[in-house]
Amino acid sequence: MLQNLRASAAMLLVFTLLTGLVYPLAVTGIAWVMAHEGALGSLVVKDGKVIGSSLIGQSFTSDKYFHPRPSATSAADPNDPTKTIDAPYNAASSSGSNLGPLTAKLIDRVKSDVAALRAQDVSGPIPVDAVSTSSSGLDPDISPEAALLQVPRVAKARALPEDRIRSLVASQTEGRVLGLLGEPHVNVLSLNLALDDLTH
């Protein structure tokens, strides 16, 4: 019996070290060498200051900027820790809304977002990512269609020709990985930084 306990304890120790220490350190080391920028969080630096990450969405609300995909992340309510409040792009609480397609709260939010776009003289079909959240709530990218939808608003707010803003969106659009994987997308933070550079 004691011999079996020793063997079990030894195996527990060995696998704890392997899976809890050696494996994470090896993966971190490989990431550090092969994808150094990603291993550091893909931080975006401007004028010597970290202003965000290319991997995590941010809230842009000014008409002068392209807006990201809606976010459903939340945080603890400071007045009642048993409840949550909306906290868009909260990286400490990555999640989708988990609201079903027939939930009144989701339907009302999407209708409100569509109405807000229509109030900006947006006509025609609205890309789904312009009014729906991602499963993480942190999506830093939007579809080229969602970016182009915002061109008239941004151009008007910055007093620039729409064609110039459309060209900027096209230059910031990334294609499929290896021409096969994923969908074309535009990183909102990168696009807004390029937009600031364009107008300075």
C-alpha distance (Angstrom), angle and dihedral (degrees) to the residues before:
residue distance angle dihedral
M1 . . .
L2 3.83 . .
Q3 3.80 89.6 .
N4 3.84 90.7 55.4
L5 3.81 91.2 49.2
R6 3.81 91.0 51.2
A7 3.82 91.4 50.1
S8 3.81 91.1 47.5
A9 3.82 92.5 48.0
A10 3.81 91.0 47.9
M11 3.83 91.8 50.5
L12 3.80 90.5 47.3
L13 3.80 90.6 52.1
V14 3.82 93.4 45.6
F15 3.82 94.6 49.3
T16 3.80 92.3 42.0
L17 3.80 89.3 55.8
L18 3.81 93.1 43.0
T19 3.80 98.6 46.4
G20 3.80 98.9 27.7
L21 3.78 100.7 42.3
V22 3.81 117.2 5.7
Y23 3.82 97.6 44.8
P24 3.86 96.6 46.3
L25 3.80 91.5 46.0
A26 3.82 91.7 47.9
V27 3.82 92.5 49.5
T28 3.82 91.0 46.4
G29 3.81 90.6 49.0
I30 3.80 92.8 49.3
A31 3.83 90.6 47.8
W32 3.81 90.3 48.1
V33 3.81 90.9 55.0
M34 3.82 101.3 36.4
A35 3.81 101.0 34.2
H36 3.79 105.7 18.1
E37 3.80 96.6 162.7
G38 3.82 92.4 48.9
A39 3.80 92.2 46.7
L40 3.80 88.3 56.9
G41 3.81 91.8 51.9
S42 3.82 99.5 -94.4
L43 3.79 89.2 -92.5
V44 3.80 118.5 -166.9
V45 3.81 114.3 -140.0
K46 3.80 125.6 -164.8
D47 3.80 124.2 177.9
G48 3.81 89.4 -8.1
K49 3.82 94.1 -55.4
V50 3.80 128.7 106.8
I51 3.80 105.8 -120.2
G52 3.78 99.4 174.3
S53 3.77 146.1 -54.3
S54 3.77 127.9 -80.3
L55 3.83 86.5 -135.7
I56 3.82 99.3 56.8
G57 3.78 126.9 59.5
Q58 3.79 122.3 -125.0
S59 3.76 133.1 -155.2
F60 3.81 113.0 -103.3
T61 3.80 112.7 176.2
S62 3.82 104.9 161.2
D63 3.80 116.5 104.4
K64 3.83 86.6 -129.0
Y65 3.81 90.7 69.8
F66 3.77 137.3 58.6
H67 3.78 110.8 -105.9
P68 3.80 122.2 -131.3
R69 3.75 128.9 -128.7
P70 3.84 112.5 -72.4
S71 3.81 115.3 -90.1
A72 3.81 127.7 -142.4
T73 3.80 98.2 -168.2
S74 3.78 118.8 129.4
A75 3.80 142.7 -168.7
A76 3.78 136.4 -152.7
D77 3.78 114.0 -75.7
P78 3.83 106.3 -110.9
N79 3.82 89.0 -144.8
D80 3.82 95.9 48.0
P81 3.82 118.3 18.8
T82 3.81 90.8 -163.8
K83 3.82 89.4 67.4
T84 3.78 134.3 57.7
I85 3.79 133.7 -137.1
D86 3.79 130.4 -157.0
A87 3.81 111.2 -86.2
P88 3.83 108.1 171.0
Y89 3.82 116.7 -144.6
N90 3.81 92.7 5.7
A91 3.81 100.6 166.4
A92 3.80 90.7 -166.8
S93 3.79 89.8 63.5
S94 3.79 107.3 37.1
S95 3.79 110.0 178.8
G96 3.76 146.1 119.7
S97 3.77 122.3 -113.1
N98 3.83 93.8 -103.5
L99 3.79 86.7 -146.0
G100 3.79 114.5 146.3
P101 3.82 122.0 -128.1
L102 3.82 91.4 -102.5
T103 3.82 96.0 49.9
A104 3.80 111.3 121.4
K105 3.82 92.4 -141.9
L106 3.82 91.8 56.1
I107 3.81 93.7 43.4
D108 3.82 91.2 49.4
R109 3.83 92.6 48.6
V110 3.80 93.4 49.4
K111 3.81 91.4 46.2
S112 3.80 89.4 50.1
D113 3.82 91.7 49.8
V114 3.81 91.4 48.4
A115 3.81 90.9 48.4
A116 3.82 90.5 50.6
L117 3.81 90.1 52.8
R118 3.80 91.9 47.2
A119 3.83 88.5 51.1
Q120 3.82 86.5 59.6
D121 3.83 88.3 58.8
V122 3.81 93.1 -102.7
S123 3.78 108.5 158.9
G124 3.77 132.6 -179.5
P125 3.78 127.2 30.3
I126 3.80 118.3 -12.9
P127 3.82 116.4 -140.7
V128 3.79 111.1 -114.6
D129 3.81 93.6 -124.7
A130 3.81 90.0 59.0
V131 3.81 90.3 68.7
S132 3.81 105.7 20.8
T133 3.79 131.2 75.2
S134 3.79 125.2 -127.5
S135 3.80 122.1 -119.4
S136 3.82 90.9 -104.5
G137 3.79 97.6 41.6
L138 3.81 87.0 -139.5
D139 3.81 102.4 83.5
P140 3.83 107.3 150.7
D141 3.80 93.4 -167.7
I142 3.77 137.4 70.7
S143 3.77 130.3 -168.6
P144 3.81 118.2 -94.7
E145 3.82 86.7 -114.3
A146 3.82 91.6 56.7
A147 3.81 89.5 49.1
L148 3.81 93.5 48.4
L149 3.80 89.4 49.5
Q150 3.81 88.2 63.4
V151 3.81 96.9 47.4
P152 3.84 96.8 95.2
R153 3.82 92.2 51.4
V154 3.82 94.3 47.1
A155 3.81 93.1 43.7
K156 3.80 91.7 50.5
A157 3.83 93.1 46.9
R158 3.81 91.2 50.1
A159 3.83 96.4 37.6
L160 3.81 91.0 -124.5
P161 3.82 130.8 135.2
E162 3.81 113.0 -92.8
D163 3.82 90.8 -131.0
R164 3.79 90.2 60.9
I165 3.82 91.7 52.3
R166 3.82 91.3 45.6
S167 3.80 89.7 53.2
L168 3.79 89.5 51.5
V169 3.83 90.8 51.9
A170 3.80 89.8 49.9
S171 3.81 91.4 50.7
Q172 3.81 91.0 50.2
T173 3.81 95.2 47.5
E174 3.80 113.7 110.5
G175 3.79 118.9 -154.5
R176 3.78 131.6 -142.2
V177 3.81 117.4 -58.3
L178 3.82 107.3 -98.3
G179 3.80 86.3 -5.7
L180 3.82 89.9 -75.8
L181 3.79 115.1 61.5
G182 3.79 125.8 76.2
E183 3.76 128.7 -12.3
P184 3.80 132.1 -73.5
H185 3.81 108.9 -85.7
V186 3.79 144.2 173.0
N187 3.81 122.8 -136.5
V188 3.81 104.4 -132.9
L189 3.81 96.5 -152.2
S190 3.82 92.5 49.8
L191 3.80 90.9 46.1
N192 3.82 92.3 50.9
L193 3.80 92.0 47.6
A194 3.81 89.8 50.7
L195 3.80 88.0 47.9
D196 3.80 91.2 54.6
D197 3.82 90.2 48.3
L198 3.79 89.3 50.3
T199 3.79 93.2 54.8
H200 3.83 99.7 40.3
